[in-house]
Amino acid sequence: MKASNYTSGPWHVEDGVTRLAVVSDRDFTVAHLIPDAQGYVDAQLVIAAPDLLAALEAIIPGLSHYVAIYKDDGALELLTAARAAIAKATGGAA
């Protein structure tokens, strides 16, 4: 995984009376959410973010190689989407 400036995972959810907190293992609060049904669903996505980013970063080299060899348009679309998601998550260019 590339070096980054975000708070490293894993992250977990702490359930409070007035809010949910997404917290790192070092007790740094990453996000606050409203403790309703939508908040719990959103919290699951937020806590998965470090793993999702790492997974996307890990597939880029192999997928890039595959696209270069086989000129597969579907794989190219996936590669483009993966790079765009990484850029969105890291604040970089796609």
RABEL-V953764 format. One record per residue. N is the residue number from 0. RES is the residue in one small letter. NEAR is the number of other ideal C-beta (glycine too) atoms within 12 Angstrom. Layout:
# RABEL-V953764
<<N/RES/NEAR> <N/RES/NEAR>>
This chain:
# RABEL-V953764
<<0/m/19> <1/k/18> <2/a/8> <3/s/18> <4/n/10> <5/y/21> <6/t/21> <7/s/20> <8/g/25> <9/p/19> <10/w/31> <11/h/24> <12/v/28> <13/e/23> <14/d/19> <15/g/17> <16/v/9> <17/t/12> <18/r/20> <19/l/30> <20/a/26> <21/v/33> <22/v/26> <23/s/23> <24/d/16> <25/r/13> <26/d/13> <27/f/17> <28/t/20> <29/v/27> <30/a/25> <31/h/20> <32/l/28> <33/i/19> <34/p/20> <35/d/14> <36/a/12> <37/q/13> <38/g/23> <39/y/19> <40/v/17> <41/d/21> <42/a/30> <43/q/20> <44/l/19> <45/v/32> <46/i/28> <47/a/22> <48/a/30> <49/p/28> <50/d/20> <51/l/23> <52/l/29> <53/a/22> <54/a/20> <55/l/29> <56/e/26> <57/a/17> <58/i/23> <59/i/28> <60/p/16> <61/g/18> <62/l/27> <63/s/21> <64/h/14> <65/y/18> <66/v/23> <67/a/14> <68/i/12> <69/y/14> <70/k/11> <71/d/16> <72/d/11> <73/g/14> <74/a/22> <75/l/19> <76/e/14> <77/l/21> <78/l/28> <79/t/19> <80/a/19> <81/a/28> <82/r/25> <83/a/18> <84/a/22> <85/i/29> <86/a/18> <87/k/17> <88/a/27> <89/t/23> <90/g/12> <91/g/16> <92/a/9> <93/a/16>>
